Amino acid sequence: MKEAPKDKNFDHTLKLLKEGYYFIINRREALNTNIFQTKLIGKKMYCLSGRKQAELFYDNELFKRQGAAPSRVNKTLFGEGVYKD
């Protein structure tokens, strides 16, 4: 298996905060790839973009999602943490 290109430098946390949504788009274009490796908060991360990569990401055989996000985040995403009339 071919190794994903690496986003150079030690850590890109500040760049992610500055660029927001465009962080992945900018690196995808600069590295000419839909998958690349970077470091955020000192930890190795892989960023994916594209149809095939989305299918890979949503494959429940490859990724564990149960318990991955804090309950506070899950409640907000699914409307339990939002006030409704």
PDB file of N, CA, C and O in Angstrom:
ATOM      1  N   MET A   1       0.836  -1.174   0.000  1.00  0.00           N
ATOM      2  CA  MET A   1       0.000   0.000   0.000  1.00  0.00           C
ATOM      3  C   MET A   1       0.887   1.246   0.000  1.00  0.00           C
ATOM      4  O   MET A   1       1.860   1.321   0.751  1.00  0.00           O
ATOM      5  N   LYS A   2       0.552   2.206  -0.833  1.00  0.00           N
ATOM      6  CA  LYS A   2       1.296   3.449  -0.943  1.00  0.00           C
ATOM      7  C   LYS A   2       1.033   4.338   0.277  1.00  0.00           C
ATOM      8  O   LYS A   2      -0.106   4.467   0.726  1.00  0.00           O
ATOM      9  N   GLU A   3       2.091   4.943   0.802  1.00  0.00           N
ATOM     10  CA  GLU A   3       1.947   5.815   1.973  1.00  0.00           C
ATOM     11  C   GLU A   3       1.390   7.177   1.545  1.00  0.00           C
ATOM     12  O   GLU A   3       1.744   7.698   0.487  1.00  0.00           O
ATOM     13  N   ALA A   4       0.524   7.740   2.373  1.00  0.00           N
ATOM     14  CA  ALA A   4      -0.074   9.051   2.103  1.00  0.00           C
ATOM     15  C   ALA A   4       0.994  10.137   2.174  1.00  0.00           C
ATOM     16  O   ALA A   4       1.876  10.077   3.031  1.00  0.00           O
ATOM     17  N   PRO A   5       0.929  11.133   1.282  1.00  0.00           N
ATOM     18  CA  PRO A   5       1.868  12.256   1.368  1.00  0.00           C
ATOM     19  C   PRO A   5       1.750  12.952   2.719  1.00  0.00           C
ATOM     20  O   PRO A   5       0.686  12.954   3.338  1.00  0.00           O
ATOM     21  N   LYS A   6       2.857  13.545   3.168  1.00  0.00           N
ATOM     22  CA  LYS A   6       2.872  14.226   4.465  1.00  0.00           C
ATOM     23  C   LYS A   6       2.886  15.731   4.272  1.00  0.00           C
ATOM     24  O   LYS A   6       3.598  16.265   3.423  1.00  0.00           O
ATOM     25  N   ASP A   7       2.086  16.392   5.078  1.00  0.00           N
ATOM     26  CA  ASP A   7       2.088  17.840   5.159  1.00  0.00           C
ATOM     27  C   ASP A   7       3.297  18.198   6.010  1.00  0.00           C
ATOM     28  O   ASP A   7       3.318  17.883   7.200  1.00  0.00           O
ATOM     29  N   LYS A   8       4.291  18.838   5.440  1.00  0.00           N
ATOM     30  CA  LYS A   8       5.554  19.125   6.139  1.00  0.00           C
ATOM     31  C   LYS A   8       5.353  20.063   7.333  1.00  0.00           C
ATOM     32  O   LYS A   8       4.280  20.642   7.503  1.00  0.00           O
ATOM     33  N   ASN A   9       6.378  20.204   8.140  1.00  0.00           N
ATOM     34  CA  ASN A   9       6.433  20.999   9.375  1.00  0.00           C
ATOM     35  C   ASN A   9       5.987  20.140  10.547  1.00  0.00           C
ATOM     36  O   ASN A   9       5.455  19.046  10.363  1.00  0.00           O
ATOM     37  N   PHE A  10       6.208  20.644  11.748  1.00  0.00           N
ATOM     38  CA  PHE A  10       5.954  19.845  12.948  1.00  0.00           C
ATOM     39  C   PHE A  10       4.473  19.716  13.288  1.00  0.00           C
ATOM     40  O   PHE A  10       4.000  18.615  13.570  1.00  0.00           O
ATOM     41  N   ASP A  11       3.744  20.816  13.264  1.00  0.00           N
ATOM     42  CA  ASP A  11       2.345  20.795  13.702  1.00  0.00           C
ATOM     43  C   ASP A  11       1.568  21.881  12.952  1.00  0.00           C
ATOM     44  O   ASP A  11       2.085  22.969  12.699  1.00  0.00           O
ATOM     45  N   HIS A  12       0.324  21.565  12.602  1.00  0.00           N
ATOM     46  CA  HIS A  12      -0.488  22.502  11.823  1.00  0.00           C
ATOM     47  C   HIS A  12      -1.751  22.962  12.555  1.00  0.00           C
ATOM     48  O   HIS A  12      -2.695  23.427  11.916  1.00  0.00           O
ATOM     49  N   THR A  13      -1.781  22.841  13.863  1.00  0.00           N
ATOM     50  CA  THR A  13      -2.958  23.218  14.635  1.00  0.00           C
ATOM     51  C   THR A  13      -3.339  24.681  14.409  1.00  0.00           C
ATOM     52  O   THR A  13      -4.508  24.986  14.176  1.00  0.00           O
ATOM     53  N   LEU A  14      -2.365  25.584  14.474  1.00  0.00           N
ATOM     54  CA  LEU A  14      -2.664  27.008  14.298  1.00  0.00           C
ATOM     55  C   LEU A  14      -3.148  27.301  12.881  1.00  0.00           C
ATOM     56  O   LEU A  14      -4.033  28.134  12.688  1.00  0.00           O
ATOM     57  N   LYS A  15      -2.573  26.620  11.891  1.00  0.00           N
ATOM     58  CA  LYS A  15      -3.024  26.817  10.509  1.00  0.00           C
ATOM     59  C   LYS A  15      -4.460  26.336  10.342  1.00  0.00           C
ATOM     60  O   LYS A  15      -5.247  26.965   9.635  1.00  0.00           O
ATOM     61  N   LEU A  16      -4.807  25.228  10.986  1.00  0.00           N
ATOM     62  CA  LEU A  16      -6.185  24.731  10.920  1.00  0.00           C
ATOM     63  C   LEU A  16      -7.138  25.763  11.524  1.00  0.00           C
ATOM     64  O   LEU A  16      -8.190  26.048  10.951  1.00  0.00           O
ATOM     65  N   LEU A  17      -6.779  26.314  12.665  1.00  0.00           N
ATOM     66  CA  LEU A  17      -7.630  27.319  13.308  1.00  0.00           C
ATOM     67  C   LEU A  17      -7.773  28.568  12.436  1.00  0.00           C
ATOM     68  O   LEU A  17      -8.847  29.167  12.372  1.00  0.00           O
ATOM     69  N   LYS A  18      -6.693  28.952  11.772  1.00  0.00           N
ATOM     70  CA  LYS A  18      -6.716  30.143  10.925  1.00  0.00           C
ATOM     71  C   LYS A  18      -7.505  29.907   9.633  1.00  0.00           C
ATOM     72  O   LYS A  18      -8.306  30.750   9.230  1.00  0.00           O
ATOM     73  N   GLU A  19      -7.277  28.754   8.983  1.00  0.00           N
ATOM     74  CA  GLU A  19      -7.876  28.481   7.675  1.00  0.00           C
ATOM     75  C   GLU A  19      -9.262  27.852   7.759  1.00  0.00           C
ATOM     76  O   GLU A  19     -10.048  27.949   6.817  1.00  0.00           O
ATOM     77  N   GLY A  20      -9.562  27.213   8.875  1.00  0.00           N
ATOM     78  CA  GLY A  20     -10.863  26.574   9.039  1.00  0.00           C
ATOM     79  C   GLY A  20     -11.145  25.536   7.962  1.00  0.00           C
ATOM     80  O   GLY A  20     -10.315  24.673   7.677  1.00  0.00           O
ATOM     81  N   TYR A  21     -12.322  25.636   7.373  1.00  0.00           N
ATOM     82  CA  TYR A  21     -12.789  24.681   6.354  1.00  0.00           C
ATOM     83  C   TYR A  21     -11.780  24.513   5.219  1.00  0.00           C
ATOM     84  O   TYR A  21     -11.660  23.422   4.660  1.00  0.00           O
ATOM     85  N   TYR A  22     -11.062  25.564   4.876  1.00  0.00           N
ATOM     86  CA  TYR A  22     -10.145  25.520   3.736  1.00  0.00           C
ATOM     87  C   TYR A  22      -8.827  24.801   4.028  1.00  0.00           C
ATOM     88  O   TYR A  22      -8.033  24.576   3.115  1.00  0.00           O
ATOM     89  N   PHE A  23      -8.588  24.440   5.288  1.00  0.00           N
ATOM     90  CA  PHE A  23      -7.340  23.761   5.645  1.00  0.00           C
ATOM     91  C   PHE A  23      -7.112  22.525   4.783  1.00  0.00           C
ATOM     92  O   PHE A  23      -6.040  22.379   4.195  1.00  0.00           O
ATOM     93  N   ILE A  24      -8.088  21.641   4.697  1.00  0.00           N
ATOM     94  CA  ILE A  24      -7.941  20.409   3.920  1.00  0.00           C
ATOM     95  C   ILE A  24      -7.890  20.730   2.427  1.00  0.00           C
ATOM     96  O   ILE A  24      -7.072  20.165   1.700  1.00  0.00           O
ATOM     97  N   ILE A  25      -8.746  21.620   1.971  1.00  0.00           N
ATOM     98  CA  ILE A  25      -8.766  21.983   0.553  1.00  0.00           C
ATOM     99  C   ILE A  25      -7.410  22.543   0.119  1.00  0.00           C
ATOM    100  O   ILE A  25      -6.887  22.157  -0.926  1.00  0.00           O
ATOM    101  N   ASN A  26      -6.845  23.441   0.907  1.00  0.00           N
ATOM    102  CA  ASN A  26      -5.554  24.043   0.565  1.00  0.00           C
ATOM    103  C   ASN A  26      -4.443  23.011   0.471  1.00  0.00           C
ATOM    104  O   ASN A  26      -3.633  23.061  -0.455  1.00  0.00           O
ATOM    105  N   ARG A  27      -4.390  22.083   1.408  1.00  0.00           N
ATOM    106  CA  ARG A  27      -3.337  21.076   1.379  1.00  0.00           C
ATOM    107  C   ARG A  27      -3.573  20.026   0.297  1.00  0.00           C
ATOM    108  O   ARG A  27      -2.632  19.533  -0.325  1.00  0.00           O
ATOM    109  N   ARG A  28      -4.835  19.697   0.087  1.00  0.00           N
ATOM    110  CA  ARG A  28      -5.159  18.753  -0.977  1.00  0.00           C
ATOM    111  C   ARG A  28      -4.647  19.286  -2.314  1.00  0.00           C
ATOM    112  O   ARG A  28      -4.068  18.539  -3.104  1.00  0.00           O
ATOM    113  N   GLU A  29      -4.859  20.564  -2.561  1.00  0.00           N
ATOM    114  CA  GLU A  29      -4.393  21.171  -3.812  1.00  0.00           C
ATOM    115  C   GLU A  29      -2.864  21.279  -3.846  1.00  0.00           C
ATOM    116  O   GLU A  29      -2.246  20.995  -4.873  1.00  0.00           O
ATOM    117  N   ALA A  30      -2.261  21.683  -2.742  1.00  0.00           N
ATOM    118  CA  ALA A  30      -0.803  21.843  -2.701  1.00  0.00           C
ATOM    119  C   ALA A  30      -0.073  20.513  -2.856  1.00  0.00           C
ATOM    120  O   ALA A  30       0.975  20.449  -3.499  1.00  0.00           O
ATOM    121  N   LEU A  31      -0.628  19.444  -2.265  1.00  0.00           N
ATOM    122  CA  LEU A  31       0.004  18.123  -2.322  1.00  0.00           C
ATOM    123  C   LEU A  31      -0.499  17.276  -3.491  1.00  0.00           C
ATOM    124  O   LEU A  31       0.025  16.193  -3.751  1.00  0.00           O
ATOM    125  N   ASN A  32      -1.524  17.778  -4.199  1.00  0.00           N
ATOM    126  CA  ASN A  32      -2.120  17.077  -5.340  1.00  0.00           C
ATOM    127  C   ASN A  32      -2.544  15.658  -4.968  1.00  0.00           C
ATOM    128  O   ASN A  32      -2.171  14.689  -5.629  1.00  0.00           O
ATOM    129  N   THR A  33      -3.333  15.557  -3.893  1.00  0.00           N
ATOM    130  CA  THR A  33      -3.791  14.255  -3.407  1.00  0.00           C
ATOM    131  C   THR A  33      -5.106  14.417  -2.650  1.00  0.00           C
ATOM    132  O   THR A  33      -5.429  15.510  -2.186  1.00  0.00           O
ATOM    133  N   ASN A  34      -5.858  13.331  -2.529  1.00  0.00           N
ATOM    134  CA  ASN A  34      -7.097  13.342  -1.745  1.00  0.00           C
ATOM    135  C   ASN A  34      -6.901  12.780  -0.344  1.00  0.00           C
ATOM    136  O   ASN A  34      -7.823  12.811   0.471  1.00  0.00           O
ATOM    137  N   ILE A  35      -5.720  12.270  -0.060  1.00  0.00           N
ATOM    138  CA  ILE A  35      -5.388  11.740   1.274  1.00  0.00           C
ATOM    139  C   ILE A  35      -4.004  12.253   1.635  1.00  0.00           C
ATOM    140  O   ILE A  35      -3.067  12.128   0.847  1.00  0.00           O
ATOM    141  N   PHE A  36      -3.871  12.834   2.835  1.00  0.00           N
ATOM    142  CA  PHE A  36      -2.551  13.264   3.281  1.00  0.00           C
ATOM    143  C   PHE A  36      -2.458  13.164   4.795  1.00  0.00           C
ATOM    144  O   PHE A  36      -3.465  13.130   5.502  1.00  0.00           O
ATOM    145  N   GLN A  37      -1.233  13.119   5.265  1.00  0.00           N
ATOM    146  CA  GLN A  37      -0.942  13.020   6.699  1.00  0.00           C
ATOM    147  C   GLN A  37      -0.472  14.375   7.202  1.00  0.00           C
ATOM    148  O   GLN A  37       0.273  15.074   6.515  1.00  0.00           O
ATOM    149  N   THR A  38      -0.906  14.744   8.395  1.00  0.00           N
ATOM    150  CA  THR A  38      -0.478  15.991   9.027  1.00  0.00           C
ATOM    151  C   THR A  38      -0.416  15.766  10.538  1.00  0.00           C
ATOM    152  O   THR A  38      -0.705  14.669  11.018  1.00  0.00           O
ATOM    153  N   LYS A  39      -0.047  16.784  11.270  1.00  0.00           N
ATOM    154  CA  LYS A  39      -0.065  16.713  12.738  1.00  0.00           C
ATOM    155  C   LYS A  39      -0.919  17.845  13.272  1.00  0.00           C
ATOM    156  O   LYS A  39      -0.763  19.003  12.883  1.00  0.00           O
ATOM    157  N   LEU A  40      -1.827  17.489  14.172  1.00  0.00           N
ATOM    158  CA  LEU A  40      -2.674  18.457  14.857  1.00  0.00           C
ATOM    159  C   LEU A  40      -2.586  18.179  16.349  1.00  0.00           C
ATOM    160  O   LEU A  40      -2.768  17.040  16.779  1.00  0.00           O
ATOM    161  N   ILE A  41      -2.316  19.183  17.122  1.00  0.00           N
ATOM    162  CA  ILE A  41      -2.117  19.069  18.571  1.00  0.00           C
ATOM    163  C   ILE A  41      -1.072  17.982  18.861  1.00  0.00           C
ATOM    164  O   ILE A  41      -1.189  17.233  19.831  1.00  0.00           O
ATOM    165  N   GLY A  42      -0.052  17.913  18.002  1.00  0.00           N
ATOM    166  CA  GLY A  42       1.047  16.971  18.192  1.00  0.00           C
ATOM    167  C   GLY A  42       0.738  15.526  17.832  1.00  0.00           C
ATOM    168  O   GLY A  42       1.580  14.653  18.037  1.00  0.00           O
ATOM    169  N   LYS A  43      -0.453  15.253  17.297  1.00  0.00           N
ATOM    170  CA  LYS A  43      -0.830  13.881  16.955  1.00  0.00           C
ATOM    171  C   LYS A  43      -0.955  13.717  15.443  1.00  0.00           C
ATOM    172  O   LYS A  43      -1.435  14.605  14.738  1.00  0.00           O
ATOM    173  N   LYS A  44      -0.513  12.567  14.973  1.00  0.00           N
ATOM    174  CA  LYS A  44      -0.600  12.277  13.554  1.00  0.00           C
ATOM    175  C   LYS A  44      -2.063  12.105  13.146  1.00  0.00           C
ATOM    176  O   LYS A  44      -2.817  11.380  13.795  1.00  0.00           O
ATOM    177  N   MET A  45      -2.453  12.775  12.072  1.00  0.00           N
ATOM    178  CA  MET A  45      -3.824  12.726  11.554  1.00  0.00           C
ATOM    179  C   MET A  45      -3.777  12.471  10.051  1.00  0.00           C
ATOM    180  O   MET A  45      -2.818  12.830   9.368  1.00  0.00           O
ATOM    181  N   TYR A  46      -4.823  11.851   9.565  1.00  0.00           N
ATOM    182  CA  TYR A  46      -4.986  11.681   8.123  1.00  0.00           C
ATOM    183  C   TYR A  46      -6.214  12.465   7.700  1.00  0.00           C
ATOM    184  O   TYR A  46      -7.264  12.377   8.337  1.00  0.00           O
ATOM    185  N   CYS A  47      -6.085  13.230   6.629  1.00  0.00           N
ATOM    186  CA  CYS A  47      -7.188  14.003   6.079  1.00  0.00           C
ATOM    187  C   CYS A  47      -7.601  13.372   4.758  1.00  0.00           C
ATOM    188  O   CYS A  47      -6.756  13.034   3.929  1.00  0.00           O
ATOM    189  N   LEU A  48      -8.907  13.217   4.569  1.00  0.00           N
ATOM    190  CA  LEU A  48      -9.457  12.566   3.387  1.00  0.00           C
ATOM    191  C   LEU A  48     -10.406  13.505   2.676  1.00  0.00           C
ATOM    192  O   LEU A  48     -11.092  14.308   3.309  1.00  0.00           O
ATOM    193  N   SER A  49     -10.444  13.401   1.351  1.00  0.00           N
ATOM    194  CA  SER A  49     -11.359  14.199   0.558  1.00  0.00           C
ATOM    195  C   SER A  49     -11.692  13.427  -0.707  1.00  0.00           C
ATOM    196  O   SER A  49     -10.821  12.786  -1.294  1.00  0.00           O
ATOM    197  N   GLY A  50     -12.942  13.485  -1.128  1.00  0.00           N
ATOM    198  CA  GLY A  50     -13.338  12.813  -2.356  1.00  0.00           C
ATOM    199  C   GLY A  50     -14.342  11.705  -2.109  1.00  0.00           C
ATOM    200  O   GLY A  50     -14.526  11.255  -0.978  1.00  0.00           O
ATOM    201  N   ARG A  51     -14.992  11.267  -3.187  1.00  0.00           N
ATOM    202  CA  ARG A  51     -16.053  10.262  -3.099  1.00  0.00           C
ATOM    203  C   ARG A  51     -15.550   8.918  -2.553  1.00  0.00           C
ATOM    204  O   ARG A  51     -16.142   8.369  -1.624  1.00  0.00           O
ATOM    205  N   LYS A  52     -14.472   8.393  -3.120  1.00  0.00           N
ATOM    206  CA  LYS A  52     -13.946   7.092  -2.663  1.00  0.00           C
ATOM    207  C   LYS A  52     -13.484   7.168  -1.214  1.00  0.00           C
ATOM    208  O   LYS A  52     -13.663   6.223  -0.445  1.00  0.00           O
ATOM    209  N   GLN A  53     -12.887   8.303  -0.848  1.00  0.00           N
ATOM    210  CA  GLN A  53     -12.408   8.463   0.519  1.00  0.00           C
ATOM    211  C   GLN A  53     -13.574   8.575   1.496  1.00  0.00           C
ATOM    212  O   GLN A  53     -13.479   8.101   2.629  1.00  0.00           O
ATOM    213  N   ALA A  54     -14.667   9.194   1.072  1.00  0.00           N
ATOM    214  CA  ALA A  54     -15.859   9.269   1.922  1.00  0.00           C
ATOM    215  C   ALA A  54     -16.444   7.875   2.143  1.00  0.00           C
ATOM    216  O   ALA A  54     -16.859   7.544   3.254  1.00  0.00           O
ATOM    217  N   GLU A  55     -16.480   7.062   1.093  1.00  0.00           N
ATOM    218  CA  GLU A  55     -16.967   5.687   1.232  1.00  0.00           C
ATOM    219  C   GLU A  55     -16.095   4.911   2.214  1.00  0.00           C
ATOM    220  O   GLU A  55     -16.605   4.152   3.038  1.00  0.00           O
ATOM    221  N   LEU A  56     -14.799   5.100   2.124  1.00  0.00           N
ATOM    222  CA  LEU A  56     -13.857   4.462   3.045  1.00  0.00           C
ATOM    223  C   LEU A  56     -14.129   4.918   4.477  1.00  0.00           C
ATOM    224  O   LEU A  56     -14.197   4.097   5.391  1.00  0.00           O
ATOM    225  N   PHE A  57     -14.282   6.227   4.670  1.00  0.00           N
ATOM    226  CA  PHE A  57     -14.494   6.799   6.006  1.00  0.00           C
ATOM    227  C   PHE A  57     -15.782   6.303   6.644  1.00  0.00           C
ATOM    228  O   PHE A  57     -15.824   6.084   7.855  1.00  0.00           O
ATOM    229  N   TYR A  58     -16.836   6.120   5.851  1.00  0.00           N
ATOM    230  CA  TYR A  58     -18.129   5.700   6.402  1.00  0.00           C
ATOM    231  C   TYR A  58     -18.305   4.188   6.451  1.00  0.00           C
ATOM    232  O   TYR A  58     -19.395   3.705   6.761  1.00  0.00           O
ATOM    233  N   ASP A  59     -17.255   3.437   6.151  1.00  0.00           N
ATOM    234  CA  ASP A  59     -17.302   1.976   6.247  1.00  0.00           C
ATOM    235  C   ASP A  59     -17.194   1.587   7.724  1.00  0.00           C
ATOM    236  O   ASP A  59     -16.139   1.748   8.338  1.00  0.00           O
ATOM    237  N   ASN A  60     -18.291   1.076   8.291  1.00  0.00           N
ATOM    238  CA  ASN A  60     -18.329   0.733   9.715  1.00  0.00           C
ATOM    239  C   ASN A  60     -17.432  -0.447  10.070  1.00  0.00           C
ATOM    240  O   ASN A  60     -17.163  -0.680  11.249  1.00  0.00           O
ATOM    241  N   GLU A  61     -16.971  -1.182   9.090  1.00  0.00           N
ATOM    242  CA  GLU A  61     -16.033  -2.274   9.351  1.00  0.00           C
ATOM    243  C   GLU A  61     -14.618  -1.727   9.602  1.00  0.00           C
ATOM    244  O   GLU A  61     -13.799  -2.385  10.242  1.00  0.00           O
ATOM    245  N   LEU A  62     -14.345  -0.529   9.097  1.00  0.00           N
ATOM    246  CA  LEU A  62     -13.004   0.044   9.212  1.00  0.00           C
ATOM    247  C   LEU A  62     -12.874   1.084  10.321  1.00  0.00           C
ATOM    248  O   LEU A  62     -11.793   1.256  10.884  1.00  0.00           O
ATOM    249  N   PHE A  63     -13.978   1.784  10.642  1.00  0.00           N
ATOM    250  CA  PHE A  63     -13.934   2.856  11.628  1.00  0.00           C
ATOM    251  C   PHE A  63     -14.939   2.615  12.736  1.00  0.00           C
ATOM    252  O   PHE A  63     -16.099   2.287  12.485  1.00  0.00           O
ATOM    253  N   LYS A  64     -14.474   2.783  13.971  1.00  0.00           N
ATOM    254  CA  LYS A  64     -15.337   2.662  15.145  1.00  0.00           C
ATOM    255  C   LYS A  64     -15.877   4.052  15.475  1.00  0.00           C
ATOM    256  O   LYS A  64     -15.104   4.997  15.636  1.00  0.00           O
ATOM    257  N   ARG A  65     -17.183   4.177  15.576  1.00  0.00           N
ATOM    258  CA  ARG A  65     -17.787   5.464  15.898  1.00  0.00           C
ATOM    259  C   ARG A  65     -18.443   5.472  17.279  1.00  0.00           C
ATOM    260  O   ARG A  65     -18.566   6.527  17.900  1.00  0.00           O
ATOM    261  N   GLN A  66     -18.859   4.316  17.755  1.00  0.00           N
ATOM    262  CA  GLN A  66     -19.521   4.224  19.055  1.00  0.00           C
ATOM    263  C   GLN A  66     -18.582   4.738  20.137  1.00  0.00           C
ATOM    264  O   GLN A  66     -17.497   4.191  20.335  1.00  0.00           O
ATOM    265  N   GLY A  67     -19.002   5.795  20.840  1.00  0.00           N
ATOM    266  CA  GLY A  67     -18.197   6.347  21.925  1.00  0.00           C
ATOM    267  C   GLY A  67     -17.045   7.227  21.468  1.00  0.00           C
ATOM    268  O   GLY A  67     -16.235   7.655  22.289  1.00  0.00           O
ATOM    269  N   ALA A  68     -16.958   7.505  20.166  1.00  0.00           N
ATOM    270  CA  ALA A  68     -15.842   8.299  19.650  1.00  0.00           C
ATOM    271  C   ALA A  68     -15.979   9.777  20.007  1.00  0.00           C
ATOM    272  O   ALA A  68     -14.976  10.446  20.259  1.00  0.00           O
ATOM    273  N   ALA A  69     -17.192  10.287  20.033  1.00  0.00           N
ATOM    274  CA  ALA A  69     -17.416  11.700  20.352  1.00  0.00           C
ATOM    275  C   ALA A  69     -17.978  11.818  21.769  1.00  0.00           C
ATOM    276  O   ALA A  69     -18.715  10.942  22.222  1.00  0.00           O
ATOM    277  N   PRO A  70     -17.632  12.895  22.462  1.00  0.00           N
ATOM    278  CA  PRO A  70     -18.192  13.110  23.800  1.00  0.00           C
ATOM    279  C   PRO A  70     -19.719  13.199  23.735  1.00  0.00           C
ATOM    280  O   PRO A  70     -20.268  13.671  22.739  1.00  0.00           O
ATOM    281  N   SER A  71     -20.406  12.749  24.787  1.00  0.00           N
ATOM    282  CA  SER A  71     -21.874  12.740  24.785  1.00  0.00           C
ATOM    283  C   SER A  71     -22.449  14.133  24.568  1.00  0.00           C
ATOM    284  O   SER A  71     -23.510  14.270  23.959  1.00  0.00           O
ATOM    285  N   ARG A  72     -21.773  15.164  25.049  1.00  0.00           N
ATOM    286  CA  ARG A  72     -22.240  16.536  24.858  1.00  0.00           C
ATOM    287  C   ARG A  72     -22.327  16.871  23.366  1.00  0.00           C
ATOM    288  O   ARG A  72     -23.274  17.522  22.926  1.00  0.00           O
ATOM    289  N   VAL A  73     -21.341  16.428  22.600  1.00  0.00           N
ATOM    290  CA  VAL A  73     -21.343  16.661  21.150  1.00  0.00           C
ATOM    291  C   VAL A  73     -22.471  15.879  20.496  1.00  0.00           C
ATOM    292  O   VAL A  73     -23.197  16.424  19.665  1.00  0.00           O
ATOM    293  N   ASN A  74     -22.627  14.623  20.854  1.00  0.00           N
ATOM    294  CA  ASN A  74     -23.705  13.804  20.288  1.00  0.00           C
ATOM    295  C   ASN A  74     -25.070  14.407  20.565  1.00  0.00           C
ATOM    296  O   ASN A  74     -25.923  14.443  19.678  1.00  0.00           O
ATOM    297  N   LYS A  75     -25.288  14.878  21.780  1.00  0.00           N
ATOM    298  CA  LYS A  75     -26.579  15.479  22.128  1.00  0.00           C
ATOM    299  C   LYS A  75     -26.851  16.725  21.295  1.00  0.00           C
ATOM    300  O   LYS A  75     -27.977  16.946  20.849  1.00  0.00           O
ATOM    301  N   THR A  76     -25.831  17.530  21.089  1.00  0.00           N
ATOM    302  CA  THR A  76     -26.000  18.736  20.279  1.00  0.00           C
ATOM    303  C   THR A  76     -26.277  18.376  18.820  1.00  0.00           C
ATOM    304  O   THR A  76     -27.163  18.958  18.195  1.00  0.00           O
ATOM    305  N   LEU A  77     -25.528  17.423  18.279  1.00  0.00           N
ATOM    306  CA  LEU A  77     -25.704  17.033  16.877  1.00  0.00           C
ATOM    307  C   LEU A  77     -27.083  16.435  16.612  1.00  0.00           C
ATOM    308  O   LEU A  77     -27.659  16.637  15.543  1.00  0.00           O
ATOM    309  N   PHE A  78     -27.602  15.709  17.576  1.00  0.00           N
ATOM    310  CA  PHE A  78     -28.885  15.042  17.371  1.00  0.00           C
ATOM    311  C   PHE A  78     -30.059  15.791  17.997  1.00  0.00           C
ATOM    312  O   PHE A  78     -31.159  15.249  18.107  1.00  0.00           O
ATOM    313  N   GLY A  79     -29.825  17.032  18.404  1.00  0.00           N
ATOM    314  CA  GLY A  79     -30.915  17.894  18.853  1.00  0.00           C
ATOM    315  C   GLY A  79     -31.319  17.756  20.309  1.00  0.00           C
ATOM    316  O   GLY A  79     -32.190  18.499  20.760  1.00  0.00           O
ATOM    317  N   GLU A  80     -30.735  16.853  21.055  1.00  0.00           N
ATOM    318  CA  GLU A  80     -31.121  16.681  22.453  1.00  0.00           C
ATOM    319  C   GLU A  80     -30.628  17.826  23.322  1.00  0.00           C
ATOM    320  O   GLU A  80     -31.216  18.098  24.369  1.00  0.00           O
ATOM    321  N   GLY A  81     -29.555  18.506  22.910  1.00  0.00           N
ATOM    322  CA  GLY A  81     -28.993  19.573  23.706  1.00  0.00           C
ATOM    323  C   GLY A  81     -29.477  20.961  23.290  1.00  0.00           C
ATOM    324  O   GLY A  81     -29.024  21.967  23.837  1.00  0.00           O
ATOM    325  N   VAL A  82     -30.375  21.016  22.345  1.00  0.00           N
ATOM    326  CA  VAL A  82     -30.873  22.297  21.830  1.00  0.00           C
ATOM    327  C   VAL A  82     -32.278  22.535  22.365  1.00  0.00           C
ATOM    328  O   VAL A  82     -33.119  21.636  22.344  1.00  0.00           O
ATOM    329  N   TYR A  83     -32.529  23.751  22.844  1.00  0.00           N
ATOM    330  CA  TYR A  83     -33.843  24.108  23.379  1.00  0.00           C
ATOM    331  C   TYR A  83     -34.873  24.146  22.248  1.00  0.00           C
ATOM    332  O   TYR A  83     -34.631  24.757  21.206  1.00  0.00           O
ATOM    333  N   LYS A  84     -36.001  23.506  22.449  1.00  0.00           N
ATOM    334  CA  LYS A  84     -37.092  23.529  21.469  1.00  0.00           C
ATOM    335  C   LYS A  84     -38.378  23.938  22.165  1.00  0.00           C
ATOM    336  O   LYS A  84     -38.627  23.541  23.303  1.00  0.00           O
ATOM    337  N   ASP A  85     -39.206  24.743  21.473  1.00  0.00           N
ATOM    338  CA  ASP A  85     -40.521  25.130  22.001  1.00  0.00           C
ATOM    339  C   ASP A  85     -41.511  24.025  21.815  1.00  0.00           C
ATOM    340  O   ASP A  85     -42.673  24.166  22.198  1.00  0.00           O
TER     341      ASP A  85
END
